[in-house]
Amino acid sequence: MTTNTDSMEFVELNDDESNEELDAVFRRRGTTVRAIAAGAAALMLLTILVVLPTLGFTYPHSRVVVAELVGLSDKVLATFGITPVLIAVAALTVVALMRKLHYGIGAVIALTIGASLSTAAVRTWADGWVPASALPNGYVTACAALMCAATLVAANRHLPIVWGLGTVAVLAVGAAAVISGAATIIGVATTLLIVAGWWAAASAVMLYSPVAAQREARNPLDTAAMAVQRRLR
């Protein structure tokens, strides 16, 4: 009986060590993928704001597309002002606490604040180098960053709703910025690249959150290698 018990404990220890090794491999691969994504976003941003202008490519200046919709567009943009954004960040932080996603608190704050500060920094750095219309827009940044932050802390069953409503919100705010002349499509693109880079970094942090890592492991869009690893567990 003692021998059998010892054998069972030995097998359990081996299984735990194997799971830990697979988790470490999963995290390393996930971090690598996200680092590549963040790097690609930064490279594309530099291409748009530095390389293409250096080669003589010019961007159109912003203009009002539909004068009748300017008032409505301004109201849509104002929805993502400083106060509403801070309230939304606080709400997402509470969600992370309720779901015991302690890594999620830092990820939400880093993503939203980091993307906003990066937007301001890029606008200051590239001012005069390219038209303001091609620079990232703060309102679009706030909207996209909040949507991405919500996907990090939302439960699996709520993700389709978050993705759906978030996508609609980003499209609406981006369209409002273009219609009102606050930005052009290029400006919206540079904004989304900044948010994408921070999203990749924040989601890499979430790989170390047990709950989030389990959800990531169940993602049907992950690589075949990760799927094989899960079957071996």
C-alpha distance (Angstrom), angle and dihedral (degrees) to the residues before:
residue distance angle dihedral
M1 . . .
T2 3.80 . .
T3 3.78 90.9 .
N4 3.78 92.1 51.2
T5 3.79 91.4 47.8
D6 3.79 91.5 50.0
S7 3.79 90.4 48.8
M8 3.78 92.0 50.8
E9 3.81 91.3 49.6
F10 3.80 90.2 48.6
V11 3.81 91.1 51.5
E12 3.81 90.8 48.3
L13 3.80 91.0 50.7
N14 3.79 90.6 49.8
D15 3.81 90.3 49.2
D16 3.80 90.9 50.3
E17 3.80 91.6 49.5
S18 3.79 90.4 47.1
N19 3.81 91.4 50.4
E20 3.78 91.3 48.6
E21 3.80 91.0 51.1
L22 3.79 91.6 48.9
D23 3.81 90.5 47.8
A24 3.80 89.6 51.7
V25 3.80 90.9 49.9
F26 3.79 90.4 47.7
R27 3.80 92.0 51.1
R28 3.80 93.2 47.2
R29 3.78 92.4 50.7
G30 3.78 92.6 44.4
T31 3.79 91.4 49.3
T32 3.80 90.9 48.7
V33 3.79 92.5 51.3
R34 3.78 91.5 49.2
A35 3.80 92.7 46.5
I36 3.79 89.1 53.5
A37 3.81 90.5 48.6
A38 3.81 92.0 50.0
G39 3.79 90.7 47.4
A40 3.79 91.8 49.3
A41 3.81 90.9 50.8
A42 3.82 91.1 50.4
L43 3.80 91.1 47.6
M44 3.79 92.6 50.6
L45 3.80 90.2 48.0
L46 3.80 91.5 52.5
T47 3.79 90.0 46.8
I48 3.79 91.8 54.9
L49 3.80 97.0 42.4
V50 3.81 102.0 33.7
V51 3.79 116.2 12.6
L52 3.80 100.1 45.0
P53 3.85 95.0 44.4
T54 3.81 89.0 48.4
L55 3.78 88.9 54.5
G56 3.80 89.4 54.0
F57 3.79 99.2 -98.9
T58 3.80 111.8 147.4
Y59 3.78 129.2 -158.1
P60 3.80 124.7 -142.5
H61 3.77 118.4 -108.0
S62 3.77 118.1 -113.4
R63 3.77 119.9 -96.1
V64 3.76 137.7 171.9
V65 3.79 107.9 -87.6
V66 3.81 100.0 -171.4
A67 3.79 113.3 16.8
E68 3.80 92.8 -166.4
L69 3.80 91.4 60.5
V70 3.79 98.6 47.7
G71 3.81 93.4 96.8
L72 3.79 92.7 50.1
S73 3.80 91.3 44.6
D74 3.80 91.6 53.1
K75 3.80 90.0 52.5
V76 3.80 90.8 51.2
L77 3.80 91.1 50.3
A78 3.80 92.2 46.7
T79 3.80 88.1 58.8
F80 3.79 87.0 74.3
G81 3.77 97.7 49.0
I82 3.81 123.4 132.5
T83 3.82 98.2 -83.9
P84 3.84 97.6 47.6
V85 3.80 90.4 45.9
L86 3.81 92.8 51.4
I87 3.81 89.8 49.8
A88 3.81 90.7 50.1
V89 3.82 91.7 48.7
A90 3.81 89.8 50.9
A91 3.82 90.0 50.0
L92 3.81 92.2 50.7
T93 3.79 89.5 48.5
V94 3.80 89.8 54.4
V95 3.81 89.8 49.9
A96 3.81 89.8 52.2
L97 3.82 90.2 50.6
M98 3.80 92.8 48.3
R99 3.79 91.2 50.3
K100 3.83 90.7 44.8
L101 3.79 90.9 -120.2
H102 3.78 96.1 148.2
Y103 3.79 91.4 168.8
G104 3.78 87.3 52.0
I105 3.81 92.3 66.3
G106 3.78 92.0 60.3
A107 3.80 92.2 40.4
V108 3.81 93.1 53.5
I109 3.79 93.8 47.6
A110 3.80 93.9 43.5
L111 3.79 92.8 48.7
T112 3.79 98.4 46.9
I113 3.80 98.5 38.0
G114 3.79 94.4 37.0
A115 3.80 93.9 51.0
S116 3.81 91.5 47.8
L117 3.81 93.7 48.8
S118 3.80 91.0 45.9
T119 3.79 90.0 51.7
A120 3.80 90.9 52.4
A121 3.81 91.4 45.8
V122 3.80 93.5 50.1
R123 3.79 91.8 47.7
T124 3.80 90.2 52.2
W125 3.80 94.4 44.0
A126 3.80 97.1 46.6
D127 3.80 96.5 38.1
G128 3.79 107.8 130.9
W129 3.78 92.3 8.1
V130 3.78 92.9 83.2
P131 3.82 130.4 8.3
A132 3.79 114.9 -81.2
S133 3.79 87.4 -117.4
A134 3.81 90.1 69.9
L135 3.80 94.0 50.7
P136 3.81 122.4 95.7
N137 3.78 116.7 -87.4
G138 3.79 119.6 -128.7
Y139 3.80 95.6 -144.8
V140 3.79 93.2 51.8
T141 3.80 89.2 45.9
A142 3.80 91.7 54.1
C143 3.80 93.2 48.5
A144 3.81 96.1 45.8
A145 3.81 93.2 43.3
L146 3.80 92.3 51.9
M147 3.79 91.2 48.8
C148 3.82 91.5 50.1
A149 3.81 91.7 45.4
A150 3.80 90.1 52.2
T151 3.81 91.0 55.4
L152 3.81 89.4 56.7
V153 3.79 96.1 57.8
A154 3.81 103.6 26.8
A155 3.78 120.5 108.3
N156 3.80 118.6 -109.3
R157 3.78 93.9 -106.7
H158 3.80 91.0 53.7
L159 3.80 97.5 47.1
P160 3.83 96.3 89.9
I161 3.81 89.6 53.7
V162 3.80 92.0 46.4
W163 3.79 91.9 48.9
G164 3.78 93.0 46.0
L165 3.79 98.4 46.2
G166 3.80 91.9 38.1
T167 3.78 93.2 53.0
V168 3.79 91.5 48.6
A169 3.81 90.6 49.2
V170 3.82 93.5 49.7
L171 3.79 91.8 47.8
A172 3.82 90.9 47.9
V173 3.81 94.3 49.2
G174 3.80 92.2 43.3
A175 3.80 90.5 50.2
A176 3.81 90.8 47.2
A177 3.81 90.6 52.8
V178 3.80 91.6 50.8
I179 3.80 95.1 43.3
S180 3.80 93.9 49.3
G181 3.80 92.6 46.4
A182 3.81 93.8 -114.9
A183 3.80 90.0 123.5
T184 3.77 143.9 -8.5
I185 3.78 129.5 -126.7
I186 3.82 87.6 -91.0
G187 3.79 89.6 55.3
V188 3.79 91.1 50.4
A189 3.81 89.5 49.2
T190 3.81 93.6 52.4
T191 3.79 88.7 48.1
L192 3.79 93.1 53.4
L193 3.81 90.9 47.8
I194 3.81 90.7 56.9
V195 3.80 92.1 48.5
A196 3.82 91.1 45.8
G197 3.80 90.8 55.1
W198 3.79 93.0 50.9
W199 3.79 91.2 43.2
A200 3.80 90.1 56.0
A201 3.80 90.8 50.1
A202 3.81 93.9 46.5
S203 3.80 93.3 47.4
A204 3.81 88.9 51.6
V205 3.81 87.8 58.9
M206 3.79 89.2 51.3
L207 3.80 90.3 59.0
Y208 3.80 86.3 77.3
S209 3.79 92.4 55.0
P210 3.83 108.1 94.8
V211 3.83 95.2 -144.0
A212 3.80 94.0 45.1
A213 3.79 92.2 44.6
Q214 3.79 91.2 54.1
R215 3.79 90.1 51.4
E216 3.80 90.7 48.3
A217 3.78 90.1 51.3
R218 3.80 89.6 56.2
N219 3.80 93.0 51.2
P220 3.83 106.9 124.5
L221 3.80 90.4 -152.2
D222 3.80 95.6 61.9
T223 3.79 124.1 107.4
A224 3.78 124.5 -72.9
A225 3.79 89.8 -119.7
M226 3.79 91.5 61.5
A227 3.79 90.4 47.6
V228 3.81 90.0 54.3
Q229 3.80 90.1 49.6
R230 3.79 91.3 55.1
R231 3.79 91.8 51.1
L232 3.78 89.7 54.1
R233 3.79 92.2 56.7
